[in-house]
């Protein structure tokens, strides 16, 4: 397949079959291709070694936008934030307690 057909395939998968789209993107990235997508959802596939200056400005590098919208990802991020906050509060209380013991 040529790069244009990859682009058309990704456009179709992105619109209608998002699960297959994610798997196909992973396959193409492993094969050494770079996937670009503009705000309209149109894709462009280029070789990964191509310089960044030759990419059209309307396309952006495909990052894991789908993962950011995933419910499980949001729950994991929420939980991680709460755990870090809890640990910070516990450490703060330990420091206060240690300071009070040293003052006596």
Secondary structure as GFF3:
##gff-version 3
##sequence-region A 1 104
A	DSSP	alpha_helix	3	16	.	.	.	ID=ss1
A	DSSP	alpha_helix	18	30	.	.	.	ID=ss2
A	DSSP	beta_strand	33	37	.	.	.	ID=ss3
A	DSSP	beta_strand	43	47	.	.	.	ID=ss4
A	DSSP	three_ten_helix	52	54	.	.	.	ID=ss5
A	DSSP	beta_strand	60	61	.	.	.	ID=ss6
A	DSSP	alpha_helix	65	69	.	.	.	ID=ss7
A	DSSP	alpha_helix	71	103	.	.	.	ID=ss8
###
